[in-house]
Amino acid sequence: MALSKLRKIAPLSAALVVGLINAIIGFIFAIIGLGISIFLARNPEIAATLVQGGLQNMLALSVTGSAWLILIYPVTGFISGFIGTLVVVWLYNLIARKVQLKVELK
């Protein structure tokens, strides 16, 4: 196997891939959070042991807030992953001029 030098990474394509992965992970976490909120809203006796007073209003707000997270988590995950990857790839491309990463390709 020959070692090849990785000279440059395309910033936009790498940022899009990582941003989409972060958006998918954020969506999964939001669904899990919504499921937990709905479970606690349907079983207030469990939630009552966790919080004292104003339980019904808190549970209603919790489910509503979790529903918003289905939109917010993926969007913020995409934005942070996209920008973070753009910065890291840009830095790599600057550094790779001097020290290149060696990759074994089949």
C-alpha distances in whole Angstrom, upper triangle without the diagonal:
4,7,9,13,15,18,21,22,25,27,30,27,26,29,30,28,28,32,32,31,33,36,35,35,38,40,39,40,43,44,44,46,49,49,50,52,54,54,56,58,59,59,61,62,59,59,62,61,59,61,65,67,66,64,64,64,61,59,60,58,55,55,55,53,50,51,50,47,45,46,45,42,40,41,41,37,36,38,37,33,33,35,33,29,31,32,28,26,29,28,25,25,27,25,22,24,24,21,18,16,12,10,7,7,7
4,6,10,13,15,18,20,23,25,28,26,24,28,29,27,28,32,32,31,33,36,35,35,38,40,39,41,44,45,45,47,49,50,51,53,55,55,57,59,60,60,62,64,60,60,63,62,59,62,65,67,67,64,65,64,61,60,60,59,56,55,56,53,51,51,50,47,46,45,45,42,40,41,40,37,36,37,36,32,32,33,31,28,29,30,27,24,26,26,22,22,24,23,19,20,21,18,15,13,10,9,6,7,8
4,7,10,12,15,17,20,23,25,24,22,25,27,25,25,29,30,28,31,34,33,33,36,38,38,39,42,43,43,45,47,48,49,51,53,53,55,57,58,59,60,62,58,58,61,60,57,59,63,65,64,62,63,62,59,57,58,56,53,53,53,51,48,49,48,45,43,43,42,39,37,38,37,34,33,34,33,29,29,30,28,25,26,26,23,21,23,22,19,19,21,19,16,17,17,14,11,10,6,5,5,7,10
4,6,9,12,14,17,20,22,21,19,23,25,23,24,27,28,27,29,32,32,32,35,37,37,38,41,42,42,44,46,47,48,50,52,52,54,56,58,58,60,61,58,57,61,60,57,59,62,64,63,61,62,61,58,56,57,55,52,52,52,49,47,47,46,43,42,41,41,38,36,36,35,33,31,32,31,27,27,28,26,23,23,24,21,18,20,20,16,16,18,17,13,15,15,13,9,8,6,5,6,7,10
4,6,9,11,15,17,20,19,18,21,23,22,22,26,27,26,28,31,31,31,34,36,36,37,40,41,42,43,46,47,47,49,51,52,53,55,57,58,59,61,57,56,60,59,56,57,61,63,62,60,60,59,56,55,56,54,51,51,51,48,46,46,45,42,41,40,39,37,34,35,34,31,29,30,29,25,25,25,24,20,21,21,18,16,17,17,13,12,15,13,9,11,12,9,6,6,5,6,9,10,14
4,6,8,11,14,17,16,14,17,19,18,19,22,23,23,24,27,28,28,30,33,33,34,36,38,39,40,42,43,44,46,48,49,50,52,54,55,56,58,54,53,57,56,53,54,58,60,59,57,57,56,53,52,52,50,48,47,47,45,42,43,41,38,37,37,35,33,31,31,30,27,26,26,25,22,21,22,20,17,17,18,15,12,14,14,10,10,12,11,8,10,12,10,6,5,6,7,10,11,14
4,7,10,13,16,16,14,17,20,19,20,23,24,24,26,28,29,30,32,34,35,36,38,40,40,42,44,45,46,48,50,51,52,54,56,57,58,60,56,55,58,58,54,56,59,61,60,58,58,57,54,53,53,51,49,49,48,45,44,44,42,39,38,37,36,34,32,31,30,28,26,26,25,22,21,21,20,17,16,17,14,11,12,12,9,7,10,10,6,7,10,9,6,7,9,10,13,14,18
4,7,9,12,12,11,14,16,16,17,19,21,22,23,25,27,27,29,31,32,33,35,37,38,39,41,43,44,45,47,48,50,51,53,54,55,57,54,53,56,56,52,53,57,58,57,55,56,54,51,50,50,48,46,46,45,42,41,41,39,36,35,34,33,31,28,28,27,25,23,23,22,19,18,18,17,14,13,14,12,9,9,11,8,5,9,10,7,9,12,11,9,10,12,12,15,16,19
4,6,9,9,7,10,13,12,13,16,17,18,19,21,23,24,25,27,28,30,31,33,34,35,37,39,40,42,43,45,46,47,49,51,52,54,51,49,53,52,49,50,54,55,53,52,52,50,48,47,47,44,42,42,41,39,37,37,35,33,32,30,29,27,25,24,24,22,19,19,19,16,14,15,14,11,10,12,10,7,8,10,8,7,11,12,10,12,15,14,11,11,13,13,16,16,19
4,6,6,6,9,10,11,12,14,16,17,19,20,22,23,24,26,28,29,30,32,34,35,36,38,40,41,42,44,45,47,48,50,51,53,50,49,52,52,49,50,53,54,53,51,51,49,47,46,46,43,41,41,40,37,36,35,33,31,30,28,28,26,23,22,22,20,18,18,18,15,13,14,14,11,9,12,11,8,9,12,11,9,12,14,13,14,18,17,15,15,17,16,19,18,21
4,6,5,6,9,10,11,12,14,15,16,18,20,21,22,24,26,27,28,30,32,32,34,36,37,38,40,42,43,44,46,48,49,51,48,46,49,49,46,47,50,51,50,48,48,46,44,43,43,40,38,38,37,34,33,33,31,28,28,26,25,23,21,20,19,18,15,14,14,12,9,10,11,8,6,8,9,6,7,10,10,9,12,14,13,15,18,18,16,16,19,18,21,21,24
4,5,5,6,9,10,10,12,14,15,16,18,20,21,22,24,25,26,28,30,31,32,34,36,37,38,40,41,42,44,46,47,50,47,45,48,49,45,46,49,50,48,47,46,44,42,41,41,38,37,36,35,32,31,31,28,26,25,23,22,21,19,17,18,16,13,13,14,12,8,10,11,9,7,11,11,9,10,13,13,13,15,18,17,19,22,22,20,20,22,21,24,23,25
4,5,5,6,9,10,11,12,14,15,17,19,20,21,23,25,26,27,29,30,31,33,35,36,37,39,41,42,44,45,46,49,46,44,48,48,45,46,49,50,48,47,46,45,42,41,41,39,37,36,35,33,31,30,29,26,25,23,23,21,18,18,18,16,13,14,15,12,10,12,13,10,9,13,13,10,12,15,14,14,17,19,18,20,23,22,20,19,21,19,21,20,22
4,5,5,6,8,10,11,12,14,16,17,18,20,21,23,24,26,27,29,30,32,33,35,36,38,39,40,42,44,45,47,44,43,46,46,43,44,47,49,47,45,45,44,41,40,40,38,35,35,34,32,30,30,28,26,24,23,22,20,18,17,17,15,12,13,13,10,8,11,11,7,8,11,10,8,11,13,12,12,16,17,16,19,21,20,18,16,18,17,20,19,21
4,6,5,6,8,10,10,12,14,15,16,18,20,21,22,24,26,26,28,30,31,32,34,36,37,38,40,42,43,45,42,40,44,44,41,41,45,46,44,42,42,41,38,37,37,35,33,32,31,29,27,27,25,23,22,20,19,17,15,14,14,12,9,9,10,7,5,7,8,5,6,9,9,8,10,13,13,14,16,18,18,20,23,22,20,19,21,20,23,22,25
4,6,5,6,9,10,10,12,14,15,16,18,20,21,22,24,25,27,28,30,31,33,34,36,37,39,40,42,44,41,40,43,44,40,41,45,45,43,42,41,40,37,36,36,33,32,31,30,28,26,25,23,21,20,18,18,16,13,13,14,12,8,10,11,8,6,9,11,9,9,13,13,12,14,17,17,17,20,21,21,23,26,25,23,22,24,22,24,23,25
4,5,5,6,9,10,11,12,14,15,17,19,20,21,23,24,26,27,29,30,32,33,35,36,38,39,41,43,40,39,42,43,40,41,44,45,43,41,41,40,37,36,36,34,32,31,30,28,26,25,24,22,20,19,19,17,14,14,15,12,9,12,12,9,8,12,12,9,11,14,14,12,15,18,17,17,21,22,21,24,26,25,22,20,22,20,22,21,23
4,5,5,6,9,10,11,12,14,15,17,18,20,21,22,24,26,27,28,30,32,33,34,36,38,39,41,38,36,40,40,37,38,41,43,41,39,39,38,35,34,34,32,30,29,29,26,24,24,23,20,19,18,17,15,12,13,13,9,8,10,9,6,6,10,9,7,10,12,11,11,14,16,16,17,20,21,20,23,25,24,22,20,22,20,22,22,24
4,5,5,6,9,10,10,12,14,15,16,18,20,21,22,24,26,27,28,30,31,32,34,36,37,39,37,35,38,39,35,36,40,41,39,37,37,35,33,32,31,29,27,26,26,23,22,21,20,17,16,15,14,12,9,9,9,7,4,7,7,4,5,8,9,8,10,13,13,13,16,18,18,19,22,23,23,26,28,27,25,23,25,24,26,26,28
4,5,5,6,9,10,10,12,14,15,17,19,20,21,23,24,25,27,29,30,31,33,35,36,38,36,34,38,38,35,36,40,41,39,37,36,35,33,31,31,29,27,26,25,23,21,20,19,17,15,14,14,12,9,9,11,8,6,9,11,8,8,12,13,11,13,16,16,16,19,21,21,22,25,26,25,28,31,29,27,25,27,25,27,26,27
4,5,5,6,9,10,11,12,14,16,17,18,20,21,23,24,26,27,29,30,32,33,35,37,34,33,36,37,34,35,38,40,38,36,36,35,32,30,31,29,26,25,25,23,21,21,20,17,15,15,15,12,9,11,12,8,8,11,11,8,10,13,13,12,14,17,16,16,19,21,20,22,25,25,25,28,30,28,26,24,25,23,25,24,26
4,5,5,6,9,10,10,12,14,15,16,18,20,21,22,24,26,27,28,30,31,33,35,32,30,34,34,31,32,36,37,35,33,33,32,29,28,28,26,24,23,23,20,18,18,17,14,13,13,12,9,7,9,9,5,5,9,8,6,9,12,11,11,14,16,16,16,19,21,21,22,25,25,26,29,31,29,27,25,27,25,27,27,29
4,5,5,6,9,10,10,12,14,15,16,18,20,21,22,24,26,26,28,30,31,34,31,29,33,34,31,31,35,36,34,32,31,30,28,26,26,24,22,21,20,18,16,16,14,12,10,10,10,7,4,6,8,5,5,8,9,8,10,13,13,14,16,18,18,19,21,23,23,25,27,28,29,32,34,32,30,28,30,28,30,29,31
4,5,5,6,9,10,11,13,14,15,17,19,20,21,23,25,26,27,29,30,33,30,29,32,33,30,31,35,36,34,32,31,30,28,26,26,25,22,21,21,19,16,16,16,13,11,11,12,9,6,10,11,8,9,12,13,11,13,16,16,16,19,21,21,21,24,26,25,27,30,30,30,33,35,33,31,29,30,28,30,29,30
4,5,5,6,9,10,11,12,14,15,17,18,20,21,23,24,26,27,29,31,28,27,30,30,28,29,33,34,32,30,30,29,26,25,25,24,21,20,20,18,15,16,16,12,11,12,12,9,7,11,11,8,10,13,13,11,14,17,16,16,19,21,20,21,24,25,25,27,30,30,30,33,35,33,31,28,30,28,29,29,30
4,5,5,6,9,10,10,12,14,15,16,18,20,21,22,24,26,27,29,26,25,28,29,26,27,30,31,29,27,27,26,23,22,22,20,18,17,17,15,12,13,12,9,8,9,8,5,5,8,8,6,8,11,11,11,14,16,16,16,19,21,21,22,25,26,26,28,30,31,31,35,36,34,33,31,32,31,32,32,34
4,5,5,6,9,10,10,12,14,15,16,18,20,21,22,24,26,28,26,24,28,29,26,27,30,31,29,27,26,25,23,21,21,20,17,16,16,14,11,11,11,8,6,8,9,6,5,9,10,9,10,13,14,14,16,19,19,19,22,24,24,25,27,29,29,31,33,34,34,37,39,37,36,33,35,33,34,34,35
4,5,5,6,9,10,11,13,14,15,17,19,20,21,23,24,27,24,23,27,27,25,26,30,31,29,26,26,26,23,21,21,20,17,16,17,16,12,12,13,10,8,11,12,9,9,12,13,11,13,16,16,16,18,21,21,21,24,26,25,26,29,30,30,32,35,35,35,38,40,38,36,33,35,32,34,33,34
4,5,5,6,9,10,11,12,14,15,17,18,20,21,22,25,22,20,24,24,22,23,27,28,26,24,24,23,21,19,19,18,15,14,16,14,10,12,12,9,8,11,11,8,9,13,12,11,14,16,16,16,18,21,20,21,24,25,25,26,29,30,30,32,35,35,35,39,40,38,36,34,35,34,35,35,36
4,5,5,6,9,10,10,12,14,15,16,18,20,21,23,21,19,23,24,21,22,25,26,24,22,21,21,18,16,17,15,12,11,12,10,7,8,9,6,5,8,9,6,8,11,12,11,14,16,16,17,19,21,21,22,25,26,27,28,31,32,32,34,36,37,37,41,42,40,39,36,38,36,38,38,39
4,5,5,6,9,10,10,12,14,15,16,18,20,22,20,19,23,24,21,23,26,27,25,22,21,21,19,16,17,16,13,11,13,12,8,8,11,8,7,10,12,10,11,14,15,14,16,19,20,19,22,24,24,25,28,29,29,31,33,34,35,37,39,39,40,43,45,43,41,38,40,38,39,38,39
4,5,5,6,9,10,11,12,14,15,16,18,20,18,17,21,21,19,20,24,25,24,21,21,21,18,16,17,17,13,12,14,13,9,11,13,10,10,13,14,12,13,16,17,16,18,21,21,21,23,26,25,26,29,30,30,31,34,35,35,37,40,40,40,44,45,43,41,38,40,38,39,38,39
4,5,5,6,9,10,11,12,14,15,16,19,16,15,18,19,16,17,21,22,21,18,18,18,15,13,14,13,10,9,11,10,6,9,11,8,9,12,12,11,13,16,16,15,18,20,20,21,24,25,25,26,29,30,30,32,34,35,36,38,40,40,41,44,46,44,42,40,41,40,41,41,42
4,5,5,6,8,10,10,12,14,15,18,16,15,18,20,17,18,21,22,20,17,16,16,14,11,12,12,9,7,9,9,5,6,9,8,8,12,13,12,14,16,17,17,20,22,22,23,25,27,27,28,31,32,33,34,37,38,38,40,42,43,43,47,48,46,45,42,44,42,43,43,44
4,5,5,6,9,10,11,12,14,17,15,14,18,19,17,18,22,23,21,18,17,18,16,13,13,14,11,9,12,12,9,10,13,12,11,15,16,15,16,19,20,20,22,25,25,25,28,30,29,31,33,35,35,36,39,40,40,42,44,45,45,48,50,48,46,43,45,43,44,43,44
4,6,5,6,9,10,10,12,14,12,11,14,15,14,15,19,20,19,15,15,16,14,11,13,13,10,9,12,12,9,11,14,13,13,17,17,16,18,21,21,21,23,26,25,26,29,30,30,31,34,35,35,37,39,40,40,43,45,45,46,49,50,48,47,44,45,43,45,44,45
4,5,5,6,9,10,11,13,11,10,13,15,13,14,17,17,16,13,12,13,10,7,9,10,6,5,9,9,7,9,12,11,12,16,16,16,18,21,21,21,24,26,25,27,29,31,31,32,35,36,36,38,40,41,42,44,46,46,47,50,52,50,48,46,48,46,47,47,48
4,5,5,6,9,10,13,12,11,14,16,15,16,19,19,17,14,12,13,12,8,9,11,9,6,10,11,9,10,13,13,14,17,18,18,20,22,23,23,26,28,28,29,31,33,33,35,37,38,39,40,43,44,44,46,48,49,49,53,54,52,51,48,50,48,49,48,49
4,5,5,6,9,11,9,9,13,14,14,15,18,19,18,14,13,15,14,10,12,14,11,10,13,14,12,13,17,16,16,20,21,20,22,25,25,25,28,30,30,30,33,35,35,36,39,40,40,42,44,45,45,48,50,50,50,54,55,53,51,49,50,48,49,49,49
4,5,5,6,8,7,6,9,11,10,11,14,15,14,10,10,12,11,7,10,12,9,9,13,13,12,14,17,17,18,21,21,21,23,26,26,26,29,31,30,31,34,36,35,37,40,40,40,43,45,45,46,49,50,50,51,55,56,54,52,50,51,50,51,51,51
4,6,6,9,9,8,10,13,12,12,15,14,13,9,8,10,9,5,7,10,8,7,11,13,12,13,16,17,17,20,21,21,24,26,26,27,29,31,31,32,35,36,36,38,41,42,42,44,46,47,48,50,52,52,53,56,58,56,54,52,54,52,53,53,53
4,6,9,9,9,12,14,14,15,17,17,15,12,10,13,13,9,10,13,12,11,14,16,15,15,19,19,20,23,24,24,26,28,29,29,32,34,34,35,37,39,39,41,43,44,44,46,49,49,50,52,54,55,55,59,60,58,56,54,55,53,54,54,54
4,5,6,7,9,11,12,13,15,15,15,11,11,14,13,10,12,15,13,13,16,18,16,18,21,21,22,25,26,25,28,30,31,31,33,35,35,36,39,40,40,42,44,45,45,47,50,50,51,53,55,55,56,59,60,58,57,54,56,54,55,54,55
4,5,5,6,9,10,10,11,12,11,8,8,11,11,8,11,14,12,13,16,17,17,19,21,21,23,26,26,26,29,31,31,31,34,36,35,37,39,41,40,42,45,46,46,48,50,51,51,54,56,56,57,60,61,59,58,55,57,55,56,56,57
4,5,5,7,9,10,11,12,13,10,11,14,13,12,15,17,16,16,20,20,20,22,25,24,26,29,29,29,31,34,33,34,37,38,38,39,42,43,43,44,47,48,48,50,52,53,53,56,58,57,58,62,63,60,59,57,58,57,58,58,58
4,5,6,7,9,11,13,14,11,12,15,13,11,15,17,14,15,19,19,18,21,23,23,24,27,27,26,29,31,31,31,34,36,35,36,39,40,40,41,44,45,45,47,49,49,50,53,54,54,55,59,59,57,56,53,55,53,54,54,55
4,5,5,6,9,11,11,8,10,12,10,8,12,13,11,13,16,16,16,18,21,20,22,25,24,24,27,29,29,29,32,34,33,34,37,38,37,40,42,43,43,45,47,47,48,51,52,52,54,57,58,56,55,52,54,52,54,54,55
4,5,5,6,8,9,7,9,12,11,10,14,15,14,16,18,19,19,21,23,23,25,28,28,27,30,32,32,32,35,37,36,37,40,41,41,43,45,46,46,48,50,50,51,54,56,55,57,60,61,59,58,55,57,56,57,57,58
4,6,7,10,12,10,13,15,13,13,17,18,16,18,21,21,20,23,25,25,27,30,29,28,31,33,32,33,36,37,36,37,41,41,40,43,45,45,45,48,50,50,51,54,55,55,56,59,60,58,57,54,56,55,56,57,58
4,7,10,12,10,13,14,12,12,15,16,13,16,19,18,18,21,23,22,24,27,26,25,28,30,29,29,33,34,33,34,37,38,37,39,42,42,42,45,47,46,47,50,51,51,53,56,56,54,54,51,53,52,53,54,55
4,7,8,7,11,12,9,10,14,14,12,15,18,17,18,21,22,21,24,27,25,25,29,30,29,30,33,34,33,35,38,38,37,40,42,42,43,45,47,47,48,51,52,52,54,57,58,56,55,53,55,54,55,56,57
4,7,7,11,12,10,12,15,15,15,18,20,20,20,23,25,25,27,29,28,28,32,33,32,33,37,37,36,38,41,41,41,43,46,46,46,49,51,50,52,55,55,55,57,60,61,59,59,56,59,58,59,60,61
4,5,9,9,9,11,14,14,15,17,19,19,20,23,24,25,27,29,28,29,32,34,33,34,37,38,37,39,42,42,42,45,47,47,47,50,52,52,53,56,57,57,59,62,63,61,61,58,61,60,61,62,63
4,6,6,6,9,10,11,12,15,16,16,18,20,21,22,25,27,26,27,30,31,31,32,35,36,35,38,40,40,40,43,45,45,46,49,50,51,52,55,56,56,58,61,62,60,60,58,60,59,60,61,62
4,6,5,6,9,10,10,12,14,15,16,18,20,21,23,25,25,25,29,30,29,31,34,34,34,36,39,39,39,42,44,44,45,47,49,50,51,53,55,55,56,60,61,59,58,56,58,57,58,58,60
4,5,5,6,9,10,11,12,14,15,17,19,20,22,24,24,25,28,29,29,31,33,34,34,36,39,40,40,42,44,45,46,48,50,50,52,54,55,56,57,60,61,60,59,57,59,57,59,59,60
4,5,5,6,8,10,11,12,14,15,17,18,21,22,22,23,26,27,27,29,32,32,32,35,37,37,38,40,42,43,44,46,48,48,50,52,53,54,55,58,60,58,58,56,58,56,58,58,59
4,6,5,6,9,10,10,12,14,15,16,19,21,20,21,24,25,25,26,29,30,30,32,34,35,35,38,40,40,41,43,45,45,47,49,50,51,52,55,57,55,54,52,55,53,55,55,56
4,5,5,6,9,10,10,12,14,15,17,19,19,20,23,24,24,26,28,29,30,31,34,35,35,37,39,40,41,43,45,45,47,49,50,51,52,55,56,55,54,52,54,52,54,54,55
4,5,5,6,9,10,11,13,14,16,18,18,20,22,24,24,25,28,29,29,31,33,34,35,37,39,40,41,43,45,46,47,49,51,51,52,56,57,55,54,52,54,53,54,54,55
4,6,5,6,8,10,11,12,15,16,16,17,20,21,21,23,26,26,27,29,31,31,32,34,36,37,38,40,42,43,44,46,48,48,50,53,54,53,52,50,52,51,53,52,54
4,5,5,6,9,10,10,13,15,15,15,18,20,20,21,24,25,25,27,29,30,30,32,35,35,36,38,40,41,42,44,46,46,48,51,52,50,49,47,49,48,50,50,51
4,5,5,6,9,10,11,14,14,15,18,19,20,21,23,25,25,27,29,30,31,32,35,36,36,38,40,41,42,44,46,47,48,51,52,51,50,47,49,48,49,49,50
4,5,5,7,9,10,12,13,14,17,18,18,20,22,23,24,26,28,29,30,32,33,35,36,38,39,41,42,44,45,46,47,50,52,51,49,47,50,48,50,49,50
4,5,5,6,9,10,10,12,15,15,15,17,20,20,21,23,25,26,27,29,31,32,33,35,36,37,39,41,42,43,44,47,49,47,46,45,47,45,47,47,48
4,5,5,7,9,9,10,13,14,15,16,18,20,20,22,24,25,26,27,30,31,31,33,35,36,37,39,41,42,43,46,47,46,45,43,45,43,45,44,46
4,5,6,8,9,10,12,14,15,16,18,20,21,22,24,25,26,28,30,31,32,34,36,37,38,40,42,43,43,46,48,47,45,43,45,43,45,44,46
4,5,6,6,9,11,11,12,14,16,17,18,20,21,23,24,26,27,29,30,32,33,35,36,37,39,40,41,44,46,45,44,42,44,42,44,44,45
4,5,5,5,8,9,10,11,14,15,16,17,19,20,21,23,25,26,27,29,31,32,33,35,37,38,39,42,43,42,41,39,41,39,41,41,42
4,6,6,7,9,11,11,13,15,16,17,19,21,22,23,25,27,27,29,31,32,33,35,37,38,38,41,43,42,40,38,40,38,40,39,40
4,6,6,6,9,10,11,13,15,16,17,19,20,21,23,25,26,27,29,31,32,33,35,36,37,40,42,41,39,37,40,38,40,39,40
4,6,5,6,8,10,11,12,14,15,16,18,20,21,22,24,25,27,28,30,31,33,34,35,38,40,39,38,36,38,37,39,39,40
4,6,5,6,8,10,10,12,14,15,16,18,20,21,22,23,25,27,28,30,31,32,33,36,38,36,35,33,35,34,36,36,37
4,6,5,6,9,10,10,12,14,15,16,18,20,21,22,24,25,26,28,30,31,31,34,36,35,33,32,34,32,34,33,35
4,5,5,6,9,10,10,12,14,15,16,18,20,21,22,24,25,27,29,30,31,34,36,35,33,32,34,33,35,34,36
4,5,5,6,8,10,11,12,14,15,16,18,20,21,22,24,25,27,28,29,32,34,33,32,31,33,32,35,34,36
4,6,5,6,8,10,10,12,14,15,16,18,20,21,22,24,26,27,27,30,32,31,29,28,30,29,31,31,33
4,6,5,6,8,10,10,12,14,15,16,18,20,21,22,24,25,26,29,31,30,28,27,29,28,30,30,32
4,6,5,6,8,10,11,12,14,15,16,18,20,21,23,24,25,28,30,29,28,27,30,29,32,31,34
4,5,5,6,8,10,11,12,14,15,16,18,20,21,22,24,26,28,27,26,25,28,27,30,30,33
4,6,5,6,8,10,10,12,14,15,16,18,20,21,21,24,26,25,24,22,25,24,27,27,29
4,6,5,6,9,10,11,12,14,15,16,18,20,20,23,25,25,23,22,25,24,27,27,29
4,5,5,6,9,10,11,12,14,15,17,18,20,22,24,24,23,22,25,25,28,28,31
4,5,5,6,9,10,11,12,14,16,17,18,21,22,21,21,20,23,23,26,27,30
4,5,5,6,8,10,10,12,14,15,16,19,20,19,18,17,20,20,23,23,26
4,6,5,6,9,10,10,12,14,15,17,20,19,18,18,21,21,24,24,27
4,6,5,6,9,10,11,12,14,16,18,18,18,18,21,22,25,26,29
4,5,5,6,9,10,10,12,15,16,15,15,14,18,18,22,23,26
4,5,5,6,9,10,10,13,15,14,13,13,16,16,20,20,24
4,5,5,6,9,10,12,14,14,14,15,18,19,22,23,27
4,5,5,6,8,10,12,12,12,13,17,18,22,23,27
4,5,5,6,9,10,9,9,10,13,15,18,20,23
4,6,5,7,10,10,9,11,14,15,19,20,23
4,6,6,8,9,10,12,16,18,22,23,27
4,5,6,6,8,10,13,16,20,22,25
4,5,5,5,7,10,13,17,18,22
4,6,7,10,13,16,19,20,24
4,6,10,13,16,19,21,25
4,7,9,13,16,19,22
4,6,9,13,15,19
4,6,10,12,16
4,7,10,13
4,6,10
4,7
4
